[in-house]
Amino acid sequence: MITIRQSGSDEKNEKLKQTKTRAGETNAAWLKRMGARDGVILLGGATISDFRVRVAQSHARSDLTPSLWSLAGILIDQEKFLSAPLELCGEAALIARRNGVQTCNMTDYNDPDRFPNIAVIKFTTDAKIILDFADRVADQRSIIDIPTLMLPWLSYVWIAGKAANPLAESLGVPSAAFVETVYGMAGIELTPGLASATSCPEAIWQAAKYWRKFYEDSAKRAHEEDAAQQVPSGNYLIRQGAAAVTWPPEE
């Protein structure tokens, strides 16, 4: 088990609003309908690898149920986001060259059957500084070594080698570790409930949903210091509440 603190509040952050899907709506279409152009994007997939990542995050939940989420990223615009997915989107050598960080196209995550859950959360009004720090992380492996972090997760997803749950060894999900590091460089804490450096999409989700008082106090201090932090706000869409492998569909 990983050590994670509860917020102490049962009240949900009303600035994080649940939306309903429309018939035939893709994830890209949902993003445009929400008007989302920056912030943290969370995706919950229905492939075998996504399922295993979601189940692994049961350690971060008090009810021990799988997470809704399997991937975290930073929106560039409505068509692209930065992340550190376990999938190779190009030449394998690029993983090391760009510290595991990839520019992901929404077209690859557009299918609601493959990625039924999606959320966009804003923690700051200064999107430029976040993208600047993201580029720095991609260029400097000394800040956080994402490729090394990917190896135990690939082993776990593939059931290769020891195949232990990396979160139990305090090894965060690479995409979430990337996002948390970037926001941390900007002075924004994404996972105040974690007592360790373990990062995962579930911890980011819980922080945005239940740690409003923490962010209200942080935003007040940030305002006094002329910073652009805010109480998390955004939208989310849940099409698959219980983690399951449903993609690709059976013939």
C-alpha positions as CSV (number, residue, x, y, z in Angstrom):
1,M,0.0,0.0,0.0
2,I,1.1,3.6,-0.6
3,T,0.6,6.2,2.1
4,I,-2.0,8.8,1.1
5,R,-3.8,11.3,3.4
6,Q,-7.5,12.1,3.1
7,S,-8.5,15.7,2.7
8,G,-10.6,15.6,5.8
9,S,-13.6,17.0,3.9
10,D,-16.5,15.1,2.4
11,E,-17.5,18.1,0.3
12,K,-16.7,17.9,-3.4
13,N,-15.2,20.8,-5.3
14,E,-18.2,22.3,-7.1
15,K,-15.8,24.0,-9.6
16,L,-15.2,20.5,-11.0
17,K,-18.4,19.8,-13.0
18,Q,-19.6,16.4,-14.3
19,T,-21.0,16.6,-17.9
20,K,-23.1,14.2,-19.9
21,T,-22.1,12.9,-23.2
22,R,-24.0,13.4,-26.4
23,A,-24.9,10.7,-28.9
24,G,-21.9,9.9,-31.0
25,E,-19.7,12.5,-29.3
26,T,-15.9,11.9,-29.6
27,N,-13.4,13.0,-27.0
28,A,-12.1,15.8,-29.3
29,A,-15.7,17.0,-29.8
30,W,-16.2,17.0,-26.0
31,L,-13.1,19.0,-25.5
32,K,-14.3,21.6,-28.0
33,R,-17.7,21.7,-26.4
34,M,-16.1,22.4,-23.0
35,G,-13.9,25.1,-24.5
36,A,-10.8,23.5,-23.0
37,R,-7.5,24.8,-24.4
38,D,-5.1,24.3,-21.5
39,G,-4.8,22.5,-18.1
40,V,-4.4,18.9,-17.0
41,I,-6.1,16.3,-19.1
42,L,-6.9,12.9,-17.6
43,L,-8.0,9.9,-19.7
44,G,-9.3,6.5,-18.6
45,G,-8.8,3.8,-21.1
46,A,-10.4,0.4,-21.7
47,T,-7.5,-1.5,-23.2
48,I,-5.7,-4.2,-21.3
49,S,-2.8,-1.9,-20.5
50,D,-5.1,0.9,-19.4
51,F,-7.1,-1.6,-17.3
52,R,-3.9,-2.7,-15.5
53,V,-2.8,0.8,-14.7
54,R,-6.3,1.6,-13.4
55,V,-6.3,-1.4,-11.2
56,A,-2.8,-0.6,-9.9
57,Q,-4.1,2.6,-8.5
58,S,-6.4,0.9,-6.2
59,H,-3.6,1.4,-3.7
60,A,-4.4,5.1,-3.8
61,R,-8.1,4.7,-3.0
62,S,-9.5,4.1,0.4
63,D,-12.2,1.8,-1.0
64,L,-9.5,-0.2,-3.0
65,T,-11.5,0.0,-6.2
66,P,-9.7,0.7,-9.5
67,S,-9.2,4.3,-10.6
68,L,-11.2,6.0,-13.4
69,W,-7.9,7.1,-15.0
70,S,-4.9,5.7,-16.7
71,L,-3.2,8.6,-18.3
72,A,-2.4,12.2,-17.4
73,G,-1.1,15.0,-19.7
74,I,-0.8,18.8,-20.2
75,L,-3.0,20.3,-22.9
76,I,-1.2,22.4,-25.6
77,D,-4.5,23.2,-27.3
78,Q,-7.7,21.4,-28.3
79,E,-5.9,19.0,-30.6
80,K,-2.6,18.1,-28.8
81,F,-1.3,17.5,-25.3
82,L,2.1,16.6,-23.7
83,S,2.4,13.3,-21.8
84,A,4.6,10.3,-21.1
85,P,2.5,7.4,-22.3
86,L,3.7,3.9,-22.1
87,E,2.9,3.4,-25.8
88,L,5.6,4.3,-28.4
89,C,4.3,6.9,-30.8
90,G,7.4,7.0,-32.9
91,E,11.1,5.9,-33.0
92,A,12.1,4.1,-29.8
93,A,15.2,6.3,-29.5
94,L,13.0,9.3,-29.1
95,I,11.9,8.1,-25.7
96,A,15.4,8.7,-24.3
97,R,16.0,11.8,-26.4
98,R,12.9,13.5,-25.1
99,N,12.9,12.0,-21.6
100,G,9.8,10.0,-22.3
101,V,7.7,13.1,-23.1
102,Q,5.7,12.9,-26.3
103,T,3.3,15.3,-28.1
104,C,0.1,13.3,-28.3
105,N,-2.6,14.0,-30.8
106,M,-6.2,13.8,-29.6
107,T,-7.0,11.8,-32.7
108,D,-5.2,8.9,-31.1
109,Y,-7.4,9.2,-28.0
110,N,-10.6,10.2,-29.7
111,D,-12.5,6.9,-29.6
112,P,-14.9,6.9,-26.6
113,D,-14.9,3.1,-26.7
114,R,-11.1,3.0,-26.2
115,F,-11.0,6.0,-23.8
116,P,-14.4,6.3,-22.2
117,N,-13.4,8.7,-19.4
118,I,-12.0,12.2,-19.8
119,A,-11.4,15.2,-17.6
120,V,-9.8,18.6,-18.0
121,I,-8.7,20.5,-14.9
122,K,-7.2,23.9,-14.6
123,F,-4.9,24.6,-11.6
124,T,-3.5,27.9,-12.9
125,T,-4.4,30.7,-15.3
126,D,-0.8,30.9,-16.6
127,A,-0.7,28.2,-19.3
128,K,2.5,29.5,-20.8
129,I,4.7,28.9,-17.8
130,I,3.5,25.3,-17.5
131,L,4.4,24.6,-21.1
132,D,7.8,26.3,-20.7
133,F,8.5,24.0,-17.7
134,A,7.2,21.0,-19.6
135,D,9.8,21.7,-22.4
136,R,12.5,21.9,-19.7
137,V,11.6,18.5,-18.3
138,A,11.6,17.0,-21.8
139,D,15.1,18.4,-22.4
140,Q,16.6,17.6,-19.0
141,R,16.5,14.0,-17.8
142,S,18.3,15.1,-14.6
143,I,15.1,16.7,-13.4
144,I,13.2,13.4,-13.4
145,D,14.3,10.3,-15.2
146,I,11.0,9.2,-16.9
147,P,12.4,6.5,-19.2
148,T,13.8,4.6,-16.1
149,L,10.4,5.1,-14.5
150,M,8.7,3.6,-17.5
151,L,10.6,0.3,-17.3
152,P,8.8,-1.2,-14.2
153,W,5.5,-0.1,-15.6
154,L,6.0,-1.8,-18.9
155,S,7.1,-4.9,-17.0
156,Y,3.9,-4.7,-15.0
157,V,1.6,-4.1,-18.0
158,W,3.3,-6.9,-20.0
159,I,3.5,-9.3,-17.0
160,A,7.2,-9.6,-17.7
161,G,9.9,-10.3,-15.1
162,K,8.8,-9.8,-11.6
163,A,5.7,-7.8,-12.8
164,A,5.0,-6.2,-9.4
165,N,2.7,-3.2,-9.0
166,P,5.2,-0.2,-9.2
167,L,3.0,2.0,-7.0
168,A,3.6,-0.5,-4.2
169,E,7.3,0.3,-4.6
170,S,6.6,4.1,-4.7
171,L,7.2,4.3,-8.4
172,G,4.7,6.7,-9.9
173,V,2.8,6.4,-13.2
174,P,5.1,8.1,-15.7
175,S,2.5,10.4,-17.2
176,A,1.4,11.6,-13.8
177,A,5.0,11.9,-12.6
178,F,5.7,14.1,-15.6
179,V,2.7,16.4,-15.0
180,E,3.3,16.7,-11.3
181,T,6.9,17.6,-11.8
182,V,6.1,20.3,-14.3
183,Y,3.5,21.9,-12.0
184,G,5.8,21.5,-9.0
185,M,8.4,23.6,-10.8
186,A,5.7,26.2,-11.2
187,G,5.1,26.1,-7.4
188,I,1.7,24.2,-7.7
189,E,1.2,21.1,-5.7
190,L,-1.0,18.6,-7.6
191,T,-1.0,15.8,-5.0
192,P,-1.1,17.2,-1.5
193,G,-2.6,14.0,-0.2
194,L,0.5,11.9,-1.0
195,A,3.0,11.4,1.8
196,S,5.6,10.2,-0.7
197,A,6.8,11.1,-4.2
198,T,4.4,8.5,-5.7
199,S,2.4,10.1,-8.6
200,C,-0.6,8.8,-10.3
201,P,-3.7,10.1,-12.2
202,E,-5.9,9.0,-9.3
203,A,-4.0,11.2,-6.8
204,I,-4.3,14.3,-9.1
205,W,-8.1,13.5,-9.5
206,Q,-8.6,13.2,-5.7
207,A,-6.7,16.5,-5.1
208,A,-8.8,18.4,-7.6
209,K,-12.1,16.9,-6.3
210,Y,-11.6,16.9,-2.5
211,W,-8.8,19.3,-1.6
212,R,-10.6,22.6,-2.3
213,K,-9.7,24.2,1.1
214,F,-6.0,23.5,0.5
215,Y,-6.1,25.1,-2.9
216,E,-8.1,28.1,-1.7
217,D,-5.4,28.8,0.9
218,S,-2.7,28.2,-1.7
219,A,-4.4,30.5,-4.2
220,K,-4.7,33.2,-1.6
221,R,-1.0,33.0,-0.9
222,A,-0.2,32.9,-4.6
223,H,-2.3,36.0,-5.2
224,E,-0.3,37.9,-2.5
225,E,2.9,36.8,-4.3
226,D,1.5,37.8,-7.7
227,A,1.3,34.1,-8.9
228,A,-1.5,32.7,-11.0
229,Q,-2.6,29.6,-9.0
230,Q,-6.3,29.0,-8.7
231,V,-8.8,26.5,-7.1
232,P,-9.0,23.6,-9.5
233,S,-11.9,24.0,-12.0
234,G,-13.0,22.1,-15.1
235,N,-15.2,19.3,-16.4
236,Y,-15.2,15.6,-16.5
237,L,-17.1,12.9,-18.4
238,I,-17.4,9.3,-17.1
239,R,-18.7,6.7,-19.5
240,Q,-17.1,3.7,-17.7
241,G,-17.4,3.8,-13.9
242,A,-16.1,0.3,-13.3
243,A,-12.7,-0.5,-14.9
244,A,-13.1,-3.2,-17.6
245,V,-11.4,-4.3,-20.8
246,T,-13.9,-3.5,-23.5
247,W,-11.5,-2.4,-26.4
248,P,-11.1,-3.6,-29.0
249,P,-14.7,-4.8,-29.1
250,E,-15.3,-8.5,-29.6
251,E,-16.4,-9.5,-33.0
